[in-house]
Amino acid sequence: MYGRELFDTQGRGDNRNVARLEEKRLNNPRVILFGVFFVLVACSSKPTFINHTAPNLPVVFDEFTNAGCPTDSNGQPCGAVGPLADFGCNDIYIPSNLTGGLDPAYPIAICQIDLRSGAASAEIQAKMDRGDYLYYLGGLSGSYVRYVIFQNGEFRLLKTEEDFRAAYAPIDSPEEALSYVLAVTTLSAVYGLDYDPAMEYEVNEIEDTYVTSETDGYRLHLFYDQVFGCGPHWITANEIHISFDGTIQEISQTQLFRDPNMDELCVD
């Protein structure tokens, strides 16, 4: 009995000594500095980049050129006069060369409505208030986006995502999936990503935009740049699913990197 108690007492004394030694070790400035260095290196490590070749999907724009786009002879914005004037667009311009995967390949243009300019009618203002647009450009720009297509010999306004779906669904290819989602959202396709030492990275691997086929549609790897609002202003990777009927669903969002110099900045 006494031997057992002596052993236990010695054990408790050893444990206290070990604890004191561990406390001294952890409070050692060299240990603390090493820990801080390890955290900084881990946070600032250079991620691996996986790049893909950007597709070339230019749109057909000839009918808009014939109608005076991008500007007419008087220097007025495209759409101010002529057959496009009734759509209420402050400007009409060609979409990016990633939009041409849409099928049917109607001639297509972006219709931008700027409420802040004061040029929009009360009727257009009311329609924007009702949500008759595809997306808002953000900030204080007051700009809303619709589309105009040339279909069956005449220009047709696509005011909402439902209009867009009626014109282009079903979605039959990865190229059309990419063009469709880019056209109706504020997400971006990005190619040729590379390391920027001015950025702070949150992940170890960053991959360019890609599209994969699934049994019920397509999965897209896209990006969002939080330009407006107050910092931090993150670049995020967004996983998107689009079904064959044009229904879009966000699966996940991951913070990738940001410019720390913009963390205290608010953008309107």
N, C-alpha and C positions, 0 to 999 in steps of 0.2 A: 504494500500500500504506500509506504513512505517512498520507496523507489519510484513508483508511478507518479506521485505528487511532485517529486523533485524533477523528474523528466518534464512534466507539464510546465512547471515553473520556469525551468530553463528555456523551454520552447517559447513561452510568452515573452521572456526577456529577449531572446533572439529576434522575435518578430518585431518588438519595439525598436531594437537597434537597426534592423533592416528598414523599418519605416522611416527612422530619422535619416539614415543614409540616403534613401530614395528622395526624401524631401530636399535634402541638401543638393542632390544631383539635379533635381528639377529646377531648383532656384539658381543654379549655376548660370551666370550670364552667357557663357559659351554655349550651353545647351539651348537656352532661349533663342539666342541669335541663330543657331543652326535650324531650330524649328521654324522661325520666321523665314529664313532663307529657303527652306524646303517648300513652304506654302507658296512663297512668291514665285519660285521656279515652276511649281505645279500649275499655278494660275496663268503664267505667261508663256507656257510651253507652246511651241509651234504645232498647230494641228496638221494632219494629213489632208490633202485636197485630192478629190477624185473628179476629174474633168470629163466632160462629154462635148461632142461637136454639136453646135446649135443647128437646128433644121432651118432651111430657107423656105418660108411659106408666104410669099408676097401675095397681096390681095389684088383683085381686079378693080381698077379705079377709073377706067376710061370714061364711063358715063358721067362721072362727076367732073372730070376734066372738060368734057364737052359742055357741061352746064356752068363753066366758069370757075371751077375750083383749081388751085387753092385760093386765087383771088380773081376778081373780074377786072375789066379794063379801067374801072374807076377807082381801083384800090380798095374797094369795100370788102369786108370779110365774105368768104364764100358762104352762100346761102342767104345773103341780105336781100338779093333780088332774084328774079327768075323762078323756075319751077320748084326750088327748094325753100322759097321764102315763107311759105305757109306753115312750115314745121317749127318755127320759133327758135331756130338755132342761131346763137350768136356767132358761131364759127363751125365750119365743116372741114374736116381734114382727114388725111389718109391714116388708117391704123398701122400698127407695126407689121414688120414682115414675118411675124409669127401668127398672124391672124388668118392667113390664106388657106389653112387646112379645113376651114368650114365647108360643108357640103350640104346643099348645092353651092357652087362657087359664084354667088351673086356678087356683082359690084357692091362694095360696102364702104361706108365712111362713118367716122365718129361725128355725132351731133353734140356740140358742147353748148350748154345754156348757162349764162353768167347772170345771176340775179343781182349781183352787186353793182354791175354797170348801170343799172336802171333802165336798160333797153328792153327788158322782158315785159310783156303785157301782163295785166292783172290775171288774165286767163292762164297764162303759162305759170305765173307765180302760184296760183291755186293748184295747178296740176303737180307742181313740185311739192307743195305742202301735202298733197294726197299720196305722194310716193310714186308718181308716174315717171320713174327713171330707173336706170340700171344700177348706178352707183354715184356717190358724192365724192368729189376729189379731195375733200378735207380742208381743214384750216378755215381761214376767212375768205377764201377765193370765191365762195358762193357759186361754184361751178358744178353742174350736174351733167351726167353723160347718158345719152341715148345713141341709137344707131339709125342710119338710113341705108336701105338697100334698094337696088334697082331690080324689080321683079315683074315679069310679064309686061315689059314695055313701059313701066312707070315707077316713080320713086315711092317707096313705102317706109313709113316711120315705125321703128321698133322701140316702143316706149319703156317696156318692162321686160323682166326676165321671162315672163310668160309669153310675150310676143316673140322673143328671141328663140325660145324653145319651140314654138309653133313653126317658126321658119326653118329651123335646122335639125331638130331631132327626127329620127334617132341618131345617136352618135356611133359611128361605124368604124372608127380607126383611132389609133393613138394620136395621130396628127390632129384629127378633128377634136379629140378630147382636149388637147393642149390649147388649140385656138379658141375653143368654146369657153373654157374656164378663164383664160386670160381676158377674153372679151367682156365677160359679165361680172368680173370681180376686180378688186384692187391688188390682187396678187401678181407677182412677176416671175418670169422665167429668167434664170441667170446662168450664164455659161462662162467658163474660163476663170473661175474664182482662184485667187492666189493669196498668199500671206501678205498682210499689211501690218508692219510693226506698230503702227499708230493705234491699232485696234486691240481690245481686250477680248479674248476668246473664252467661251464657256464649255466647249466640246473639243474632243480629240480628233474628230474626223468631220469634214464638210464635203458634201457631194453636190455637184451641179444638178440642174433640173433634169429629171427623167420621167418617163411615163411607162407604166407596166400594165399589161392586160390582165383582167380578172374575170371570173365567171359571170359577174353581173355588171361589168362596166370596166372602168379604168382607174388606176391609182396614179396620182401625180405628186411629184416632189417639187414644191414651189417655194417662193420667198415673199416675205412682207417686210417693208422698210417703214418703221414707225417714225415718219417725218414730223408729223404734227403733234401738238401737246407738249408736255414737259418731260424732261429727261428722267431716267436714261432712255435713249432712243435705240432700241434693239433692232437688229436684223434677225428675223426668225425664219425657221424652216417650217413649212406648213404641209402636212400630208392631207391630200384631198382625194375624195372618191367621187366620180361622176358616173351615174348609171347610164345605160343605153338611152333612156328616155330624157336625159338632160338634167336630172336631179343631182344637185351638188351638195356634198356633205364634208365638213371638216373633220378629219380623224384625230389629228394631234397638231400641236404647235410646240416648237423647241427654240429657246433662245440660243443664238449662235455666237454673236459678237456685237460689240458696240464701240463707239468712239468715246472714251472717257472724258474728252474735252467738251463734249456736248451734254454731259450729265446734268448740269445746272441750267441748261438752256431750254426755254419754252418757245415753241414755234407756232405761229398762227397762220 
